[in-house]
Amino acid sequence: MAYIRFSPGAVVDVRGAEYYPAYAHGRIQLTHLITGEIFKYEQRDGSLELPTVEQFQLMQHCGDAVT
């Protein structure tokens, strides 16, 4: 399993919004800086879940997430 090391106090820009990154149950938890809302990623079955490391890396590759 891949792992991304975030610096303490790191902020991730996701589609123009800023989030604090953390890990939760093997997935990446992104917490919105202002609202505290947790970012959810749409899964293949249409459900919304925390993004996996691989999904987060895809978001980075596509430019949706900037660390």
HELIX and SHEET records of a PDB file:
HELIX    1   1 VAL A   53  CYS A   62  1                                  10    
SHEET    1   A 4 ARG A  27  HIS A  32  0                                        
SHEET    2   A 4 ALA A  17  ALA A  24 -1                                        
SHEET    3   A 4 VAL A  12  VAL A  14 -1                                        
SHEET    4   A 4 ALA A  65  VAL A  66 -1                                        
SHEET    1   B 2 TYR A  41  GLU A  42  0                                        
SHEET    2   B 2 LEU A  48  GLU A  49 -1                                        
END                                                                             
